[in-house]
């Protein structure tokens, strides 16, 4: 069970890092039956990208940190904290698993590292879930809002799905470790 939790936590850690750096949080929507699309727009936490006919990809980091909307700044901070916390919790889990294998006679010493890793994984899962779900909710709300013009409507990007899967894995790993 500890090794399974370690694998889930490791995959969740990698997924958290991937979701943080991926530019596909918001993806341009294909509306009005227009099948031929020359540009695809990706919006992420750190940059915007435009793909021209699927052949050429241009990415540009946001120009100013001061010009960013407050939710984007908060999402960046939460995801960066989640990346750091996921690495720390993964390292605590490794130490806990190694410590468990060395001293099977002393179960009280085992639970400290394992429990700390479990709580850290649960907290990391919550930190990832907030910006990913908030962004997904705003995309869906804007998509069905008739006042938002069609060129500004976006769809859920791949980074959101990676974030949700990472959240599930991190919470599962945390629950496994808190079970001990």
TIRO-2110 file (N, C-alpha, C; in Angstrom, 1 decimal):
// TIRO-2110
0.8, -1.2, 0.0, N, 1, A
0.0, 0.0, 0.0, CA, 1, A
0.9, 1.3, 0.0, C, 1, A
2.0, 1.2, 0.7, N, 2, A
2.9, 2.4, 0.8, CA, 2, A
3.5, 2.6, -0.6, C, 2, A
3.9, 1.5, -1.2, N, 3, A
4.6, 1.7, -2.6, CA, 3, A
3.5, 2.2, -3.6, C, 3, A
2.3, 1.7, -3.5, N, 4, A
1.3, 2.2, -4.4, CA, 4, A
1.0, 3.7, -4.1, C, 4, A
1.0, 4.1, -2.9, N, 5, A
0.8, 5.5, -2.5, CA, 5, A
2.0, 6.3, -3.1, C, 5, A
3.2, 5.8, -3.0, N, 6, A
4.4, 6.5, -3.5, CA, 6, A
4.3, 6.6, -5.0, C, 6, A
3.8, 5.6, -5.7, N, 7, A
3.7, 5.7, -7.2, CA, 7, A
2.6, 6.7, -7.5, C, 7, A
1.5, 6.7, -6.8, N, 8, A
0.4, 7.7, -7.1, CA, 8, A
0.9, 9.1, -6.8, C, 8, A
1.6, 9.2, -5.7, N, 9, A
2.1, 10.6, -5.3, CA, 9, A
3.1, 11.1, -6.3, C, 9, A
4.0, 10.2, -6.8, N, 10, A
5.0, 10.6, -7.8, CA, 10, A
4.3, 11.0, -9.1, C, 10, A
3.4, 10.2, -9.6, N, 11, A
2.7, 10.6, -10.8, CA, 11, A
1.9, 11.9, -10.6, C, 11, A
1.3, 12.1, -9.4, N, 12, A
0.6, 13.3, -9.2, CA, 12, A
1.5, 14.5, -9.1, C, 12, A
2.7, 14.3, -8.6, N, 13, A
3.7, 15.4, -8.5, CA, 13, A
4.1, 15.8, -9.9, C, 13, A
4.4, 14.8, -10.8, N, 14, A
4.8, 15.1, -12.2, CA, 14, A
3.6, 15.8, -12.9, C, 14, A
2.4, 15.3, -12.7, N, 15, A
1.2, 15.9, -13.3, CA, 15, A
1.0, 17.4, -12.8, C, 15, A
1.3, 17.6, -11.6, N, 16, A
1.1, 19.0, -11.0, CA, 16, A
2.1, 19.9, -11.7, C, 16, A
3.4, 19.5, -11.9, N, 17, A
4.4, 20.3, -12.6, CA, 17, A
4.0, 20.5, -14.0, C, 17, A
3.5, 19.4, -14.7, N, 18, A
3.1, 19.5, -16.1, CA, 18, A
1.9, 20.5, -16.2, C, 18, A
0.9, 20.4, -15.4, N, 19, A
-0.2, 21.3, -15.5, CA, 19, A
0.2, 22.7, -15.2, C, 19, A
1.1, 22.9, -14.4, N, 20, A
1.6, 24.3, -14.1, CA, 20, A
2.3, 25.0, -15.3, C, 20, A
3.1, 24.2, -16.0, N, 21, A
3.8, 24.8, -17.1, CA, 21, A
3.1, 24.7, -18.5, C, 21, A
2.1, 23.9, -18.6, N, 22, A
1.4, 23.7, -19.9, CA, 22, A
0.7, 25.0, -20.3, C, 22, A
0.7, 25.4, -21.6, N, 23, A
-0.1, 26.6, -22.0, CA, 23, A
-1.5, 26.3, -22.3, C, 23, A
-2.0, 25.0, -22.3, N, 24, A
-3.3, 24.7, -22.7, CA, 24, A
-4.3, 24.7, -21.6, C, 24, A
-4.4, 25.8, -20.8, N, 25, A
-5.5, 25.9, -19.8, CA, 25, A
-6.8, 26.3, -20.5, C, 25, A
-6.7, 27.2, -21.4, N, 26, A
-7.9, 27.7, -22.2, CA, 26, A
-7.5, 27.5, -23.6, C, 26, A
-8.4, 26.9, -24.4, N, 27, A
-8.2, 26.6, -25.8, CA, 27, A
-9.3, 27.2, -26.6, C, 27, A
-8.9, 27.8, -27.8, N, 28, A
-10.0, 28.5, -28.6, CA, 28, A
-11.0, 27.5, -29.0, C, 28, A
-12.3, 28.0, -29.0, N, 29, A
-13.4, 27.1, -29.3, CA, 29, A
-13.8, 27.3, -30.8, C, 29, A
-14.2, 26.2, -31.4, N, 30, A
-14.7, 26.2, -32.8, CA, 30, A
-16.2, 26.3, -32.8, C, 30, A
-16.7, 27.5, -33.2, N, 31, A
-18.1, 27.7, -33.1, CA, 31, A
-18.6, 28.1, -34.5, C, 31, A
-19.9, 28.1, -34.6, N, 32, A
-20.6, 28.5, -35.8, CA, 32, A
-20.3, 27.6, -37.0, C, 32, A
-20.0, 26.3, -36.8, N, 33, A
-19.9, 25.4, -37.8, CA, 33, A
-18.7, 25.6, -38.7, C, 33, A
-17.7, 26.4, -38.3, N, 34, A
-16.5, 26.7, -39.1, CA, 34, A
-15.5, 25.6, -38.9, C, 34, A
-15.5, 24.7, -39.9, N, 35, A
-14.6, 23.6, -39.8, CA, 35, A
-13.1, 23.9, -40.1, C, 35, A
-12.9, 24.8, -41.1, N, 36, A
-11.6, 25.2, -41.5, CA, 36, A
-11.1, 26.3, -40.5, C, 36, A
-10.2, 26.0, -39.7, N, 37, A
-9.7, 26.9, -38.7, CA, 37, A
-8.2, 27.1, -39.0, C, 37, A
-7.7, 28.3, -39.1, N, 38, A
-6.3, 28.6, -39.4, CA, 38, A
-5.5, 28.8, -38.2, C, 38, A
-6.1, 29.2, -37.1, N, 39, A
-5.4, 29.5, -35.9, CA, 39, A
-6.0, 28.8, -34.7, C, 39, A
-5.2, 28.3, -33.8, N, 40, A
-5.7, 27.7, -32.5, CA, 40, A
-5.0, 28.5, -31.5, C, 40, A
-5.7, 29.0, -30.5, N, 41, A
-5.2, 29.8, -29.4, CA, 41, A
-5.2, 29.0, -28.1, C, 41, A
-4.0, 29.0, -27.5, N, 42, A
-3.9, 28.4, -26.2, CA, 42, A
-3.5, 29.5, -25.2, C, 42, A
-4.2, 29.5, -24.0, N, 43, A
-3.9, 30.4, -22.9, CA, 43, A
-3.5, 29.6, -21.7, C, 43, A
-2.4, 29.9, -21.1, N, 44, A
-1.9, 29.3, -19.9, CA, 44, A
-1.7, 30.2, -18.8, C, 44, A
-1.0, 29.7, -17.7, N, 45, A
-0.7, 30.6, -16.6, CA, 45, A
0.5, 31.5, -16.9, C, 45, A
1.4, 31.1, -17.8, N, 46, A
2.6, 31.8, -18.0, CA, 46, A
2.7, 32.4, -19.4, C, 46, A
2.0, 31.9, -20.4, N, 47, A
2.1, 32.4, -21.7, CA, 47, A
0.9, 32.1, -22.6, C, 47, A
0.8, 32.7, -23.7, N, 48, A
-0.2, 32.5, -24.7, CA, 48, A
0.5, 31.9, -25.9, C, 48, A
-0.1, 31.0, -26.6, N, 49, A
0.4, 30.4, -27.8, CA, 49, A
-0.6, 30.4, -28.9, C, 49, A
-0.1, 30.6, -30.1, N, 50, A
-1.0, 30.5, -31.3, CA, 50, A
-0.3, 29.5, -32.3, C, 50, A
-1.2, 28.6, -32.7, N, 51, A
-0.7, 27.6, -33.7, CA, 51, A
-1.4, 27.9, -35.0, C, 51, A
-0.5, 28.1, -36.0, N, 52, A
-1.0, 28.4, -37.4, CA, 52, A
-1.0, 27.2, -38.2, C, 52, A
-2.2, 26.7, -38.6, N, 53, A
-2.5, 25.6, -39.4, CA, 53, A
-1.8, 24.3, -38.8, C, 53, A
-1.5, 24.3, -37.6, N, 54, A
-0.9, 23.1, -37.0, CA, 54, A
0.6, 23.0, -37.4, C, 54, A
1.1, 23.9, -38.1, N, 55, A
2.5, 23.8, -38.6, CA, 55, A
3.5, 24.6, -37.8, C, 55, A
3.0, 25.8, -37.4, N, 56, A
3.9, 26.7, -36.7, CA, 56, A
3.3, 27.2, -35.4, C, 56, A
4.1, 27.1, -34.4, N, 57, A
3.6, 27.5, -33.0, CA, 57, A
4.4, 28.7, -32.5, C, 57, A
3.7, 29.7, -32.2, N, 58, A
4.3, 30.9, -31.6, CA, 58, A
3.8, 31.1, -30.2, C, 58, A
4.7, 31.1, -29.2, N, 59, A
4.4, 31.3, -27.8, CA, 59, A
5.0, 32.6, -27.3, C, 59, A
4.3, 33.3, -26.5, N, 60, A
4.8, 34.5, -25.9, CA, 60, A
4.4, 34.6, -24.4, C, 60, A
5.4, 34.8, -23.6, N, 61, A
5.2, 35.0, -22.2, CA, 61, A
4.4, 36.3, -22.0, C, 61, A
3.6, 36.4, -20.9, N, 62, A
2.9, 37.6, -20.6, CA, 62, A
3.9, 38.7, -20.4, C, 62, A
3.6, 39.9, -20.9, N, 63, A
4.5, 41.0, -20.9, CA, 63, A
4.7, 41.6, -19.5, C, 63, A
3.7, 41.8, -18.7, N, 64, A
3.8, 42.4, -17.5, CA, 64, A
3.1, 41.6, -16.4, C, 64, A
3.8, 41.5, -15.2, N, 65, A
3.1, 40.8, -14.1, CA, 65, A
2.1, 41.7, -13.5, C, 65, A
2.2, 43.0, -13.7, N, 66, A
1.3, 43.9, -13.1, CA, 66, A
0.0, 44.0, -13.9, C, 66, A
0.0, 43.6, -15.1, N, 67, A
-1.2, 43.7, -16.0, CA, 67, A
-2.0, 42.5, -15.9, C, 67, A
-1.6, 41.5, -15.2, N, 68, A
-2.4, 40.2, -15.1, CA, 68, A
-3.6, 40.4, -14.3, C, 68, A
-4.7, 39.7, -14.6, N, 69, A
-5.9, 39.7, -13.7, CA, 69, A
-5.6, 39.0, -12.4, C, 69, A
-6.2, 39.5, -11.3, N, 70, A
-5.9, 39.0, -10.0, CA, 70, A
-6.1, 37.4, -9.9, C, 70, A
-7.2, 36.9, -10.5, N, 71, A
-7.3, 35.4, -10.4, CA, 71, A
-6.1, 34.7, -11.0, C, 71, A
-5.6, 35.2, -12.1, N, 72, A
-4.4, 34.5, -12.7, CA, 72, A
-3.2, 34.5, -11.8, C, 72, A
-3.0, 35.7, -11.2, N, 73, A
-1.9, 35.8, -10.2, CA, 73, A
-2.0, 34.8, -9.1, C, 73, A
-3.3, 34.7, -8.6, N, 74, A
-3.6, 33.7, -7.5, CA, 74, A
-3.4, 32.3, -7.9, C, 74, A
-3.8, 32.0, -9.2, N, 75, A
-3.6, 30.6, -9.7, CA, 75, A
-2.2, 30.3, -9.8, C, 75, A
-1.4, 31.2, -10.3, N, 76, A
0.0, 31.0, -10.4, CA, 76, A
0.7, 30.7, -9.1, C, 76, A
0.3, 31.5, -8.1, N, 77, A
0.9, 31.3, -6.8, CA, 77, A
0.4, 29.9, -6.2, C, 77, A
-0.8, 29.6, -6.3, N, 78, A
-1.3, 28.3, -5.8, CA, 78, A
-0.6, 27.1, -6.5, C, 78, A
-0.4, 27.2, -7.8, N, 79, A
0.2, 26.1, -8.5, CA, 79, A
1.7, 26.0, -8.2, C, 79, A
2.3, 27.1, -8.0, N, 80, A
3.8, 27.1, -7.6, CA, 80, A
3.9, 26.5, -6.2, C, 80, A
3.1, 26.9, -5.3, N, 81, A
3.1, 26.3, -4.0, CA, 81, A
2.8, 24.8, -4.0, C, 81, A
1.8, 24.4, -4.9, N, 82, A
1.5, 23.0, -5.0, CA, 82, A
2.7, 22.2, -5.6, C, 82, A
3.4, 22.8, -6.5, N, 83, A
4.6, 22.1, -7.1, CA, 83, A
5.6, 21.8, -6.0, C, 83, A
5.9, 22.9, -5.2, N, 84, A
6.9, 22.7, -4.1, CA, 84, A
6.4, 21.7, -3.1, C, 84, A
5.2, 21.9, -2.7, N, 85, A
4.6, 21.0, -1.7, CA, 85, A
4.6, 19.5, -2.2, C, 85, A
4.3, 19.3, -3.4, N, 86, A
4.2, 18.0, -4.0, CA, 86, A
5.6, 17.3, -3.9, C, 86, A
6.6, 18.1, -4.3, N, 87, A
8.0, 17.6, -4.2, CA, 87, A
8.4, 17.2, -2.8, C, 87, A
8.0, 18.1, -1.8, N, 88, A
8.4, 17.9, -0.4, CA, 88, A
7.6, 16.6, 0.1, C, 88, A
6.3, 16.5, -0.3, N, 89, A
5.5, 15.4, 0.2, CA, 89, A
6.0, 14.1, -0.4, C, 89, A
6.5, 14.1, -1.6, N, 90, A
7.0, 12.9, -2.3, CA, 90, A
8.3, 12.5, -1.6, C, 90, A
9.2, 13.5, -1.2, N, 91, A
10.4, 13.2, -0.5, CA, 91, A
10.1, 12.6, 0.9, C, 91, A
9.1, 13.2, 1.6, N, 92, A
8.7, 12.7, 2.9, CA, 92, A
8.2, 11.2, 2.7, C, 92, A
7.5, 11.0, 1.7, N, 93, A
7.0, 9.6, 1.5, CA, 93, A
8.1, 8.6, 1.2, C, 93, A
9.1, 9.0, 0.4, N, 94, A
10.3, 8.2, 0.2, CA, 94, A
11.0, 7.9, 1.5, C, 94, A
11.2, 8.9, 2.3, N, 95, A
11.8, 8.7, 3.6, CA, 95, A
11.0, 7.8, 4.5, C, 95, A
9.7, 8.0, 4.5, N, 96, A
8.8, 7.2, 5.3, CA, 96, A
8.8, 5.7, 4.8, C, 96, A
8.8, 5.5, 3.5, N, 97, A
8.8, 4.1, 3.0, CA, 97, A
10.2, 3.4, 3.4, C, 97, A
11.3, 4.1, 3.2, N, 98, A
12.6, 3.6, 3.5, CA, 98, A
12.7, 3.3, 5.0, C, 98, A
12.2, 4.2, 5.8, N, 99, A
12.2, 4.1, 7.3, CA, 99, A
11.4, 2.9, 7.7, C, 99, A
10.3, 2.7, 7.0, N, 100, A
9.4, 1.6, 7.3, CA, 100, A
10.1, 0.3, 7.1, C, 100, A
10.8, 0.2, 6.0, N, 101, A
11.4, -1.1, 5.6, CA, 101, A
12.6, -1.4, 6.6, C, 101, A
13.2, -0.4, 7.2, N, 102, A
14.4, -0.7, 8.1, CA, 102, A
13.9, -1.1, 9.5, C, 102, A
12.9, -0.5, 10.0, N, 103, A
12.5, -0.8, 11.4, CA, 103, A
11.1, -1.3, 11.4, C, 103, A
10.9, -2.5, 11.3, N, 104, A
9.5, -3.1, 11.4, CA, 104, A
9.1, -3.3, 12.9, C, 104, A
10.0, -3.3, 13.8, N, 105, A
9.7, -3.5, 15.2, CA, 105, A
9.1, -2.2, 15.8, C, 105, A
9.4, -1.1, 15.3, N, 106, A
8.9, 0.2, 15.9, CA, 106, A
7.9, 0.9, 15.0, C, 106, A
6.6, 0.5, 15.2, N, 107, A
5.6, 1.1, 14.3, CA, 107, A
5.3, 2.5, 14.6, C, 107, A
5.6, 3.0, 15.8, N, 108, A
5.3, 4.4, 16.2, CA, 108, A
6.2, 5.4, 15.4, C, 108, A
7.5, 5.0, 15.2, N, 109, A
8.4, 5.9, 14.4, CA, 109, A
8.0, 5.9, 12.9, C, 109, A
7.3, 4.9, 12.4, N, 110, A
6.9, 4.9, 11.0, CA, 110, A
5.8, 5.9, 10.8, C, 110, A
4.9, 6.0, 11.6, N, 111, A
3.7, 6.8, 11.3, CA, 111, A
4.0, 8.3, 11.2, C, 111, A
5.0, 8.8, 11.7, N, 112, A
5.3, 10.2, 11.7, CA, 112, A
5.6, 10.7, 10.2, C, 112, A
6.5, 10.0, 9.6, N, 113, A
6.8, 10.3, 8.2, CA, 113, A
5.7, 10.0, 7.3, C, 113, A
5.1, 8.9, 7.4, N, 114, A
4.0, 8.5, 6.6, CA, 114, A
2.8, 9.4, 6.7, C, 114, A
2.5, 9.8, 8.0, N, 115, A
1.3, 10.7, 8.2, CA, 115, A
1.6, 12.1, 7.7, C, 115, A
2.9, 12.5, 7.9, N, 116, A
3.2, 13.9, 7.3, CA, 116, A
3.1, 13.9, 5.8, C, 116, A
3.6, 12.8, 5.2, N, 117, A
3.5, 12.7, 3.7, CA, 117, A
2.0, 12.7, 3.3, C, 117, A
1.2, 12.0, 4.0, N, 118, A
-0.2, 11.9, 3.7, CA, 118, A
-0.9, 13.2, 3.8, C, 118, A
-0.7, 13.9, 4.8, N, 119, A
-1.3, 15.3, 5.0, CA, 119, A
-0.8, 16.2, 3.9, C, 119, A
0.5, 16.1, 3.6, N, 120, A
1.0, 17.0, 2.6, CA, 120, A
0.4, 16.7, 1.2, C, 120, A
0.3, 15.4, 0.9, N, 121, A
-0.4, 15.0, -0.4, CA, 121, A
-1.8, 15.5, -0.5, C, 121, A
-2.5, 15.4, 0.6, N, 122, A
-3.9, 15.9, 0.7, CA, 122, A
-4.0, 17.4, 0.4, C, 122, A
-3.1, 18.1, 1.1, N, 123, A
-3.1, 19.6, 1.0, CA, 123, A
-2.7, 20.0, -0.5, C, 123, A
-1.7, 19.2, -1.0, N, 124, A
-1.3, 19.5, -2.4, CA, 124, A
-2.5, 19.3, -3.4, C, 124, A
-3.2, 18.2, -3.2, N, 125, A
-4.4, 17.9, -4.0, CA, 125, A
-5.4, 19.1, -4.0, C, 125, A
-5.6, 19.6, -2.8, N, 126, A
-6.5, 20.7, -2.6, CA, 126, A
-6.0, 22.0, -3.3, C, 126, A
-4.7, 22.2, -3.2, N, 127, A
-4.1, 23.4, -3.8, CA, 127, A
-4.2, 23.3, -5.4, C, 127, A
-4.1, 22.1, -5.9, N, 128, A
-4.2, 22.0, -7.4, CA, 128, A
-5.7, 22.1, -7.8, C, 128, A
-6.5, 21.5, -7.0, N, 129, A
-8.0, 21.5, -7.4, CA, 129, A
-8.6, 22.8, -7.5, C, 129, A
-8.2, 23.8, -6.6, N, 130, A
-8.8, 25.1, -6.6, CA, 130, A
-8.6, 25.9, -7.9, C, 130, A
-7.4, 26.1, -8.4, N, 131, A
-7.2, 26.8, -9.7, CA, 131, A
-7.8, 26.1, -10.9, C, 131, A
-7.6, 24.8, -10.9, N, 132, A
-8.0, 24.0, -12.1, CA, 132, A
-9.6, 24.0, -12.2, C, 132, A
-10.2, 23.8, -11.1, N, 133, A
-11.7, 23.8, -11.1, CA, 133, A
-12.3, 25.2, -11.3, C, 133, A
-11.6, 26.2, -10.7, N, 134, A
-12.1, 27.5, -10.9, CA, 134, A
-12.0, 27.9, -12.3, C, 134, A
-10.9, 27.6, -13.0, N, 135, A
-10.7, 27.9, -14.4, CA, 135, A
-11.7, 27.2, -15.2, C, 135, A
-11.9, 25.9, -15.0, N, 136, A
-12.9, 25.1, -15.7, CA, 136, A
-14.3, 25.7, -15.6, C, 136, A
-14.6, 26.1, -14.4, N, 137, A
-16.0, 26.7, -14.2, CA, 137, A
-16.1, 28.0, -14.9, C, 137, A
-15.1, 28.8, -14.9, N, 138, A
-15.2, 30.1, -15.6, CA, 138, A
-15.3, 29.9, -17.1, C, 138, A
-14.6, 28.9, -17.7, N, 139, A
-14.6, 28.6, -19.1, CA, 139, A
-16.1, 28.2, -19.5, C, 139, A
-16.6, 27.3, -18.7, N, 140, A
-18.0, 26.8, -19.0, CA, 140, A
-19.0, 27.9, -18.8, C, 140, A
-18.9, 28.7, -17.8, N, 141, A
-19.8, 29.9, -17.6, CA, 141, A
-19.7, 30.8, -18.8, C, 141, A
-18.5, 31.2, -19.3, N, 142, A
-18.3, 32.1, -20.4, CA, 142, A
-18.8, 31.4, -21.7, C, 142, A
-18.6, 30.1, -21.8, N, 143, A
-19.0, 29.5, -23.1, CA, 143, A
-20.5, 29.6, -23.3, C, 143, A
-21.3, 29.4, -22.2, N, 144, A
-22.7, 29.5, -22.4, CA, 144, A
-23.3, 30.8, -22.2, C, 144, A
-22.5, 31.8, -21.9, N, 145, A
-23.0, 33.2, -21.8, CA, 145, A
-23.2, 33.8, -23.1, C, 145, A
-24.5, 34.2, -23.5, N, 146, A
-24.7, 34.8, -24.8, CA, 146, A
-24.1, 36.2, -25.0, C, 146, A
-23.7, 36.8, -23.9, N, 147, A
-23.1, 38.2, -24.1, CA, 147, A
-21.6, 38.1, -24.4, C, 147, A
-20.9, 36.9, -24.3, N, 148, A
-19.5, 36.8, -24.6, CA, 148, A
-19.4, 36.5, -26.1, C, 148, A
-18.7, 37.3, -26.9, N, 149, A
-18.6, 37.1, -28.3, CA, 149, A
-17.9, 35.8, -28.6, C, 149, A
-18.3, 35.2, -29.7, N, 150, A
-17.9, 33.9, -30.1, CA, 150, A
-16.3, 33.8, -30.2, C, 150, A
-15.6, 34.8, -30.8, N, 151, A
-14.1, 34.6, -30.8, CA, 151, A
-13.5, 34.6, -29.4, C, 151, A
-14.1, 35.0, -28.4, N, 152, A
-13.6, 35.1, -27.1, CA, 152, A
-13.9, 33.8, -26.2, C, 152, A
-14.8, 33.0, -26.8, N, 153, A
-15.1, 31.8, -26.0, CA, 153, A
-14.0, 30.7, -26.1, C, 153, A
-13.8, 30.0, -25.0, N, 154, A
-12.7, 29.1, -24.9, CA, 154, A
-13.3, 27.7, -24.5, C, 154, A
-12.5, 26.7, -24.7, N, 155, A
-12.8, 25.3, -24.3, CA, 155, A
-11.8, 24.9, -23.2, C, 155, A
-12.2, 23.8, -22.5, N, 156, A
-11.3, 23.3, -21.5, CA, 156, A
-10.0, 22.7, -22.2, C, 156, A
-8.9, 23.1, -21.7, N, 157, A
-7.6, 22.7, -22.3, CA, 157, A
-7.1, 21.4, -21.6, C, 157, A
-6.1, 20.8, -22.2, N, 158, A
-5.5, 19.6, -21.7, CA, 158, A
-4.9, 19.8, -20.3, C, 158, A
-4.4, 20.9, -20.0, N, 159, A
-3.8, 21.2, -18.7, CA, 159, A
-4.8, 21.0, -17.6, C, 159, A
-6.1, 21.3, -17.8, N, 160, A
-7.1, 21.2, -16.8, CA, 160, A
-7.3, 19.7, -16.5, C, 160, A
-7.4, 18.9, -17.6, N, 161, A
-7.6, 17.5, -17.4, CA, 161, A
-6.4, 16.8, -16.6, C, 161, A
-5.2, 17.3, -17.0, N, 162, A
-4.0, 16.8, -16.3, CA, 162, A
-4.1, 17.2, -14.8, C, 162, A
-4.5, 18.4, -14.5, N, 163, A
-4.7, 18.9, -13.2, CA, 163, A
-5.7, 18.1, -12.4, C, 163, A
-6.8, 17.8, -13.0, N, 164, A
-7.8, 17.0, -12.3, CA, 164, A
-7.3, 15.5, -12.0, C, 164, A
-6.6, 14.9, -13.0, N, 165, A
-6.1, 13.6, -12.7, CA, 165, A
-5.0, 13.6, -11.6, C, 165, A
-4.2, 14.7, -11.7, N, 166, A
-3.2, 14.8, -10.6, CA, 166, A
-3.8, 15.0, -9.3, C, 166, A
-4.9, 15.8, -9.2, N, 167, A
-5.6, 16.0, -8.0, CA, 167, A
-6.1, 14.7, -7.4, C, 167, A
-6.7, 13.9, -8.3, N, 168, A
-7.2, 12.6, -7.9, CA, 168, A
-6.1, 11.7, -7.3, C, 168, A
-5.0, 11.6, -8.0, N, 169, A
-3.9, 10.8, -7.6, CA, 169, A
-3.3, 11.3, -6.3, C, 169, A
-3.1, 12.6, -6.1, N, 170, A
-2.6, 13.1, -4.9, CA, 170, A
-3.5, 12.9, -3.7, C, 170, A
-4.8, 13.1, -3.9, N, 171, A
-5.7, 12.8, -2.8, CA, 171, A
-5.7, 11.3, -2.5, C, 171, A
-5.7, 10.5, -3.5, N, 172, A
-5.6, 9.0, -3.2, CA, 172, A
-4.4, 8.7, -2.5, C, 172, A
-3.2, 9.2, -2.9, N, 173, A
-2.0, 8.9, -2.2, CA, 173, A
-2.0, 9.4, -0.7, C, 173, A
-2.6, 10.6, -0.5, N, 174, A
-2.7, 11.2, 0.8, CA, 174, A
-3.6, 10.3, 1.7, C, 174, A
-4.7, 9.8, 1.1, N, 175, A
-5.6, 9.0, 1.9, CA, 175, A
-5.0, 7.7, 2.2, C, 175, A
-4.2, 7.1, 1.3, N, 176, A
-3.5, 5.9, 1.6, CA, 176, A
-2.5, 6.1, 2.8, C, 176, A
-1.8, 7.2, 2.8, N, 177, A
-0.8, 7.4, 3.8, CA, 177, A
-1.4, 7.8, 5.1, C, 177, A
-2.6, 8.5, 5.1, N, 178, A
-3.2, 8.8, 6.3, CA, 178, A
-4.0, 7.6, 6.9, C, 178, A
-4.2, 6.6, 6.2, N, 179, A
-4.8, 5.4, 6.6, CA, 179, A
-4.0, 4.6, 7.6, C, 179, A
-2.6, 4.8, 7.5, N, 180, A
-1.7, 4.0, 8.4, CA, 180, A
-1.8, 4.5, 9.8, C, 180, A
END
